[in-house]
Amino acid sequence: MDLSTLAPSPSPGLVNIVVEIPAGSRNKYEYFSDAGIMALDRVLHSSVRYPFDYGFVPNTLAEDGAPLDAMVIMEEPTFAGCLIKARPIGVLDMHDSGAYDGKLLCIPNADPRKKNINSIRQIAPNQLEEVSEFFRTYKSLEGRVVVIDGWQDAEAVDGLLQDCIEAMNNIED
């Protein structure tokens, strides 16, 4: 699975997301670029499970040195390696061990039932808190210090996405 030609954003308002971890999983998969496959990184040693499909925007580089993280609100989990074209509606601002580790929250473009969702204000506050609590819990159990700075709405997405695309382009130059 060669992701080098996959655009981070196939068209304005959309991002490509490669799913690493389906919703409901305790298995933490990561894309192993050297081999072009998904690999089991670890199994979460707590009772928490990923609340949404979780992955990354290919050909981006976030401040933590990895591709930009993204979550997709799905009715049914997909699978590791699935490509989803999605509409970002917000950003979870957090710091992991002192480094900024923002995560996009997205809606699948292929789901007509969600076509009118454009803002995190349209997501139940308890659902957003569940996501925040998931990251606080699983990372703290691994001995990492996580600070959840809160949620930003859709207008914060473009700046973060463009910074991560430019950072990747600067490495390739």
N, C-alpha and C positions, 0 to 999 in steps of 0.2 A: 504494500500500500504506500505508494509514493505521493506525498502531499505537496511536493514542491511547486506544482503548477496550479494548485487550488487557491483561488483568490480569497482573501479574508472577507471581503464584502462583494458578493456577486452583483449587487445593484444597490442604489441608495436606499437606506432604511433596513437593509438585510445583512446578516452575517452568515457565513458558513460555520457550522459547529461540528466537530468530530466528537462523538460521544465516547467517553472512556468508561463511565460508570452509569449503568441504568438505575433509575429510581428504585428504591427498596433494597439495594444491594449493600452488603457489608464488605464485599471484595473491592479493593482499590486497584483498578487497572490503570496503566499509563501507556501511552504510545511510545514504543521503543523505536526511534527513528533510524537507528543504525541497521535494524533488521526489517523495518517497515511493517511491524506487527504490534498488536496489543500484548502487554505482558502483565501478569499479576504482580503488583508491587508489594501489597501486604493485605492482610485481613484486619479490619477494624476490631480492636479488642474491647469493644464496648457494645452495648445493646442498641446503639443508634445506627440508623440506616440512611443512605442518601435520600433526601426528600424529593429531588427532581433528577432527571437525567443530567449528567454533569460531564463536561468535557472542555474543549478549548477551541479557540479560533485559530485555524492554521495560518502560518506565515505571519505571525505577530510575535512580539517580544515584550513582555510586561516587565515591570520594575524588579520582580523577584527572579528574573533570569529565565523564566519559562514562558510559553505562549499564554496569551490572555485567557483566563478561565471564564467559563460560561455555564449557565444552568438553563434548562428548557422545561417549562411547565407542560407536561404531557398527561394525557388521560391514561395511557398505558406505557410502561417502560419500553424503550427500544433495546438496543444491544451495543456492546462495545464495538466501535468501528463504524457505527451508523453515521451517515452524513445528514445533517438537518439544516435546511435553510430556515433561518429564524429572524424574528423582529425583536431587537433589544428594546426593553421597556424600562430599564433601570439598572442601577449599579449598587451592589453591596460593597460599601467601603469598609475594609478591614486591614489590620496590620497583623502579620504572622511573624513572630520572633523579631519584631522591630521593622520588618520590611513591608511596604505597601503591597497588598495582595487583593486588589479589587476584582469583583466577579460580576459579569453581566447576567442579568435575569432576562430571559427571552421567551417569546411565544412562537410556536412552530408556524411557519407560513402555510404549511399544507393542511392545517386544521381550520376548516371554515367556521367552526363553532367559536373560535377565538379571534375572528377577523376584526372585531371591534375593540379589542384590548390594545391600548397604546400607552398605558401609564401604570406605574406601580400603585397608583391611587385606586386602580380597579381590582387590585388583589387584596384579599382579606388581610387586615393587619396581623391576625394570629398566624396566618400562613407565612408571612414575611418573618415574624418572630421565630417560627419553627425553623426556618432556614438559618437565621442568626444563631439560634441555640444549638443547632446541629454543629456548626463550625466551632463554636465555643467549646462544646462538650468533647467532640472527638479529638480535637487538637490538644486540649488541655490534658486529656488522658494519655496523650503521647508525650507529655512533658513540655509542650510548646506554649509560649505565651501568646495569646490571641486577644486583640482588642477590636471589638466591633464598633466602628465609628458611625454606623447607621446606613440608611438607604438614601440614594439620590434618584430622582425621577429621570425620565427618558432624555431630557436635555443634557445630562452629564455623559451620555454614551459616546457621542461623536468625538469629543475631546480625548477621552481615554482610548477609544479605538484608533484614532489617527496617531496618537503618541506611540501606541504599540506597533502599528504598521511602519511608522517612520523609524522606530528603533530597530526593527528587523531589516529594513532597507539599508540602514547605515552599516549594519554588520556585513551585509552582502556586497557593499561597495568596495 
